[in-house]
């Protein structure tokens, strides 16, 4: 395949991948409810394969070590489960655990000495919010999200081991996203009251959408 066609394919995948990724949890939950585990696994393989294509090395491209490690460990484990054992359910359990672990590690890592807290960086880079009072607040918010993600990670692992796959899917693919959205909204309302920001919540969502995960991390 020529370089031009390769870039065109990657561009197409980059446009489709966010839609597939956002729709994956609810589509997986529906598939599990209908006892169509293979369809859920098929979606997972399509998304993972597409993601790997878009992550192909390019000149001058810097990678995030934890991101690459999580991605490749996940793909190796996924391949082993599919090829060597009949473990469709186990394979479906892995992506949420790896994804939450990835974000938990990055949030926690940003709180280490000499590092900039992740929420502080988001406030500075996206919203040009860089005063000392705001920085102190966003550091505490980073701690809040780190603790929240640790709880979600423990819950997800526990449900994977002890709960039915239907219960696991309800929390992992539906309720956990609602919990995250609720925390985001509550923190936004508190921040509005405390600092008197005039921007709507859609302004912040729009700002976040303009930056890639790589830029933030």
C-alpha positions in Angstrom: 0.0 0.0 0.0 1.4 3.4 -1.0 2.1 6.0 1.7 -0.8 8.2 0.4 -3.3 5.4 0.7 -1.9 4.4 4.1 -2.4 7.9 5.4 -5.9 8.0 3.9 -6.9 4.7 5.6 -5.5 6.0 8.9 -7.4 9.3 8.5 -10.7 7.3 7.9 -10.0 5.1 10.9 -9.3 8.1 13.1 -12.7 9.5 12.2 -14.6 6.2 12.8 -12.7 5.0 15.9 -14.0 7.7 18.4 -17.6 6.7 17.4 -16.9 3.0 17.8 -15.1 3.6 21.1 -17.9 5.8 22.6 -20.6 3.3 21.5 -18.7 0.2 22.6 -19.9 0.1 26.3 -23.6 0.4 25.5 -23.4 -1.9 22.5 -21.5 -4.4 24.6 -24.1 -4.2 27.4 -26.9 -4.8 24.9 -25.0 -7.7 23.4 -24.5 -9.3 26.8 -28.1 -8.8 27.6 -29.0 -10.7 24.4 -26.4 -13.4 25.3 -24.5 -12.4 22.1 -21.0 -12.6 23.7 -19.3 -13.2 20.3 -20.7 -9.9 18.9 -19.3 -8.0 21.9 -15.9 -9.7 21.4 -16.1 -8.8 17.7 -16.6 -5.2 18.5 -13.6 -5.3 20.9 -11.3 -6.8 18.3 -12.4 -4.3 15.7 -11.7 -1.3 18.0 -8.4 -2.8 19.3 -7.1 -3.5 15.8 -8.1 -0.1 14.5 -6.5 1.6 17.5 -3.2 -0.3 16.8 -3.3 0.9 13.2 -3.6 4.5 14.3 -0.7 4.1 16.8 1.7 2.9 14.1 5.1 4.7 14.6 5.5 7.9 12.7 8.7 10.1 12.4 9.0 12.4 15.3 6.1 10.9 17.2 6.6 10.6 21.0 4.8 7.9 22.9 3.5 7.6 26.4 5.2 4.7 28.1 2.3 3.7 30.3 -0.1 4.1 27.4 2.0 1.9 25.1 2.5 -0.7 27.9 -1.2 -0.9 28.8 -2.1 -1.2 25.1 0.4 -4.0 24.2 -0.1 -6.0 27.4 -3.8 -5.8 26.8 -3.5 -7.0 23.2 -1.1 -9.8 24.2 -3.5 -11.1 26.9 -6.4 -10.7 24.5 -4.7 -12.7 21.8 -3.8 -15.5 24.3 -7.3 -15.7 25.6 -8.8 -15.9 22.1 -6.2 -18.3 20.6 -5.5 -20.7 23.4 -8.5 -20.9 25.7 -12.3 -20.5 25.3 -12.4 -17.4 27.5 -14.8 -14.9 25.8 -16.1 -13.6 29.1 -12.6 -13.2 30.6 -11.5 -11.4 27.4 -14.4 -8.9 27.8 -13.5 -8.3 31.4 -10.0 -7.1 30.5 -10.4 -3.8 28.6 -12.2 -1.9 31.4 -9.6 -3.1 34.0 -6.7 -2.0 31.7 -8.4 1.3 30.8 -9.2 2.3 34.3 -5.7 1.2 35.4 -4.1 3.4 32.7 -6.0 6.5 33.9 -5.4 5.7 37.6 -1.7 5.4 37.0 -1.5 8.6 35.0 -3.6 10.5 37.6 -1.5 9.1 40.5 1.8 9.7 38.7 0.9 13.4 38.1 0.7 13.8 41.9 4.3 12.7 42.5 6.9 15.3 43.6 8.1 17.4 40.7 5.0 16.6 38.5 2.1 18.8 37.6 -1.3 17.4 38.7 -3.3 16.3 35.8 -6.4 18.5 36.5 -4.0 21.5 37.0 -2.5 20.8 33.6 -5.9 20.5 32.0 -6.9 23.9 33.6 -3.7 25.5 32.4 -3.4 24.1 28.9 -7.1 24.2 27.9 -8.6 27.0 29.9 -5.5 29.2 30.6 -6.3 29.0 34.3 -3.0 29.3 36.1 -3.3 31.3 39.3 -2.0 29.9 42.7 -5.5 29.5 44.2 -6.8 27.6 41.2 -3.7 25.4 41.1 -4.1 24.4 44.8 -7.8 23.6 44.1 -7.1 21.6 41.0 -4.4 19.6 42.8 -7.1 18.5 45.3 -9.5 17.7 42.5 -6.7 15.5 41.0 -6.5 13.6 44.3 -10.3 13.3 44.3 -10.3 11.7 40.8 -7.4 9.5 41.6 -9.3 8.1 44.7 -12.5 7.8 42.7 -10.7 5.8 39.9 -9.1 3.5 42.5 -12.6 2.7 43.9 -13.9 2.1 40.4 -11.0 -0.2 39.6 -11.5 -2.2 42.8 -15.2 -2.4 42.0 -14.6 -3.6 38.4 -12.1 -6.3 39.5 -14.5 -7.5 42.2 -17.4 -7.7 39.9 -15.3 -9.5 37.3 -14.5 -12.2 39.9 -17.7 -12.5 42.0 -20.7 -11.1 40.0 -22.6 -12.4 37.1 -21.6 -11.0 33.7 -24.9 -9.2 33.4 -24.3 -7.4 36.7 -20.7 -6.7 35.7 -21.8 -5.2 32.4 -24.5 -3.0 34.1 -21.9 -1.4 36.3 -18.9 -1.4 33.9 -20.7 -0.3 30.7 -23.4 1.9 32.1 -23.5 2.9 35.8 -19.8 3.7 36.1 -20.0 6.2 33.3 -23.0 7.8 35.0 -21.0 8.0 38.3 -18.2 9.7 36.4 -20.5 12.1 34.8 -22.2 12.9 38.1 -18.8 13.6 39.8 -17.8 15.8 36.9 -21.1 17.8 37.1 -20.9 18.1 40.9 -17.3 19.3 40.8 -18.3 21.8 38.0 -21.1 23.2 40.1 -18.9 23.5 43.2 -16.2 25.2 41.1 -18.8 27.7 39.7 -19.9 28.6 43.2 -16.4 28.9 44.7 -14.7 30.8 41.9 -17.6 32.4 40.1 -16.7 31.1 36.6 -19.1 32.4 34.0 -18.5 29.7 31.4 -21.1 27.0 30.9 -20.4 23.3 31.3 -20.5 23.0 27.5 -17.6 25.4 27.2 -15.5 23.0 29.3 -16.6 20.0 27.3 -15.9 21.7 24.1 -12.4 22.7 25.3 -11.7 19.1 26.3 -12.8 17.8 22.9 -10.3 20.0 21.1 -7.3 18.3 22.8 -6.2 14.7 22.4 -5.4 12.3 25.2 -1.7 12.5 24.2 -1.6 16.3 24.6 -3.2 16.1 28.1 -1.0 13.2 29.4 
